[in-house]
């Protein structure tokens, strides 16, 4: 599974997750996770708080993903 898919799967619970938590849970490098989160944030799919090192899915995207399941 690609890093993007893994990160989205983890974030769909709607909770805030730290960069470290995501990297450790998914066994990915922090750089890979950060690049993925920045991509999601650039396209308004996630909200990235770089200062706190946390991210959460954009509420509309979370709702869309949950409807698809």
FIDOMAR-795558 format. One record per residue (C-alpha): residue number from 1; residue in three letters; chain; x, y, z. Coordinates in Angstrom, 3 decimals. Layout:
@num = NUM, residuo = ala, cadena = A, xx = X, yy = Y, zz = Z
...
END
This chain:
@num = 1, residuo = unk, cadena = A, xx = 0.000, yy = 0.000, zz = 0.000
@num = 2, residuo = unk, cadena = A, xx = 1.348, yy = 3.431, zz = -0.924
@num = 3, residuo = unk, cadena = A, xx = 2.211, yy = 5.904, zz = 1.826
@num = 4, residuo = unk, cadena = A, xx = -0.653, yy = 8.166, zz = 0.770
@num = 5, residuo = unk, cadena = A, xx = -3.185, yy = 5.354, zz = 1.137
@num = 6, residuo = unk, cadena = A, xx = -1.749, yy = 4.321, zz = 4.487
@num = 7, residuo = unk, cadena = A, xx = -1.851, yy = 7.859, zz = 5.869
@num = 8, residuo = unk, cadena = A, xx = -5.405, yy = 8.448, zz = 4.664
@num = 9, residuo = unk, cadena = A, xx = -6.507, yy = 5.153, zz = 6.179
@num = 10, residuo = unk, cadena = A, xx = -5.029, yy = 6.170, zz = 9.522
@num = 11, residuo = unk, cadena = A, xx = -6.477, yy = 9.689, zz = 9.447
@num = 12, residuo = unk, cadena = A, xx = -10.016, yy = 8.623, zz = 8.597
@num = 13, residuo = unk, cadena = A, xx = -10.778, yy = 8.136, zz = 12.297
@num = 14, residuo = unk, cadena = A, xx = -11.057, yy = 11.941, zz = 12.517
@num = 15, residuo = unk, cadena = A, xx = -8.609, yy = 12.323, zz = 15.413
@num = 16, residuo = unk, cadena = A, xx = -5.519, yy = 14.505, zz = 15.390
@num = 17, residuo = unk, cadena = A, xx = -2.349, yy = 12.532, zz = 14.846
@num = 18, residuo = unk, cadena = A, xx = 1.244, yy = 13.582, zz = 15.331
@num = 19, residuo = unk, cadena = A, xx = 3.899, yy = 13.142, zz = 12.704
@num = 20, residuo = unk, cadena = A, xx = 5.786, yy = 10.799, zz = 15.019
@num = 21, residuo = unk, cadena = A, xx = 2.697, yy = 8.705, zz = 15.735
@num = 22, residuo = unk, cadena = A, xx = 1.920, yy = 8.299, zz = 12.036
@num = 23, residuo = unk, cadena = A, xx = 5.510, yy = 7.399, zz = 11.175
@num = 24, residuo = unk, cadena = A, xx = 5.749, yy = 4.857, zz = 13.976
@num = 25, residuo = unk, cadena = A, xx = 2.318, yy = 3.294, zz = 13.409
@num = 26, residuo = unk, cadena = A, xx = 2.815, yy = 2.931, zz = 9.666
@num = 27, residuo = unk, cadena = A, xx = 6.521, yy = 2.121, zz = 9.866
@num = 28, residuo = unk, cadena = A, xx = 7.375, yy = 4.996, zz = 7.520
@num = 29, residuo = unk, cadena = A, xx = 10.180, yy = 7.539, zz = 7.605
@num = 30, residuo = unk, cadena = A, xx = 9.203, yy = 10.900, zz = 9.107
@num = 31, residuo = unk, cadena = A, xx = 10.267, yy = 12.607, zz = 5.878
@num = 32, residuo = unk, cadena = A, xx = 7.870, yy = 10.442, zz = 3.879
@num = 33, residuo = unk, cadena = A, xx = 5.030, yy = 11.161, zz = 6.286
@num = 34, residuo = unk, cadena = A, xx = 5.726, yy = 14.903, zz = 6.246
@num = 35, residuo = unk, cadena = A, xx = 5.805, yy = 14.999, zz = 2.429
@num = 36, residuo = unk, cadena = A, xx = 2.529, yy = 13.079, zz = 2.312
@num = 37, residuo = unk, cadena = A, xx = 0.882, yy = 15.374, zz = 4.854
@num = 38, residuo = unk, cadena = A, xx = 2.098, yy = 18.467, zz = 3.022
@num = 39, residuo = unk, cadena = A, xx = 0.620, yy = 17.085, zz = -0.198
@num = 40, residuo = unk, cadena = A, xx = -2.719, yy = 16.482, zz = 1.516
@num = 41, residuo = unk, cadena = A, xx = -2.667, yy = 19.964, zz = 3.035
@num = 42, residuo = unk, cadena = A, xx = -1.713, yy = 21.614, zz = -0.283
@num = 43, residuo = unk, cadena = A, xx = -4.844, yy = 20.118, zz = -1.848
@num = 44, residuo = unk, cadena = A, xx = -7.061, yy = 20.931, zz = 1.161
@num = 45, residuo = unk, cadena = A, xx = -7.533, yy = 17.277, zz = 2.034
@num = 46, residuo = unk, cadena = A, xx = -6.011, yy = 17.614, zz = 5.483
@num = 47, residuo = unk, cadena = A, xx = -5.232, yy = 20.313, zz = 8.003
@num = 48, residuo = unk, cadena = A, xx = -1.550, yy = 20.328, zz = 8.930
@num = 49, residuo = unk, cadena = A, xx = -0.403, yy = 22.147, zz = 12.040
@num = 50, residuo = unk, cadena = A, xx = 3.343, yy = 22.177, zz = 11.420
@num = 51, residuo = unk, cadena = A, xx = 4.014, yy = 24.129, zz = 14.599
@num = 52, residuo = unk, cadena = A, xx = 2.546, yy = 21.340, zz = 16.737
@num = 53, residuo = unk, cadena = A, xx = 3.433, yy = 18.572, zz = 14.304
@num = 54, residuo = unk, cadena = A, xx = -0.176, yy = 17.371, zz = 14.093
@num = 55, residuo = unk, cadena = A, xx = -2.645, yy = 16.731, zz = 11.329
@num = 56, residuo = unk, cadena = A, xx = -6.286, yy = 15.859, zz = 10.865
@num = 57, residuo = unk, cadena = A, xx = -8.386, yy = 15.183, zz = 7.782
@num = 58, residuo = unk, cadena = A, xx = -10.412, yy = 18.059, zz = 6.408
@num = 59, residuo = unk, cadena = A, xx = -13.939, yy = 17.441, zz = 7.802
@num = 60, residuo = unk, cadena = A, xx = -15.565, yy = 17.275, zz = 4.342
@num = 61, residuo = unk, cadena = A, xx = -13.006, yy = 14.720, zz = 3.186
@num = 62, residuo = unk, cadena = A, xx = -13.485, yy = 12.652, zz = 6.341
@num = 63, residuo = unk, cadena = A, xx = -17.228, yy = 12.607, zz = 5.730
@num = 64, residuo = unk, cadena = A, xx = -16.720, yy = 11.594, zz = 2.100
@num = 65, residuo = unk, cadena = A, xx = -14.404, yy = 8.728, zz = 3.047
@num = 66, residuo = unk, cadena = A, xx = -16.800, yy = 7.498, zz = 5.715
@num = 67, residuo = unk, cadena = A, xx = -19.697, yy = 7.552, zz = 3.234
@num = 68, residuo = unk, cadena = A, xx = -17.676, yy = 5.426, zz = 0.812
@num = 69, residuo = unk, cadena = A, xx = -17.132, yy = 2.676, zz = 3.391
END
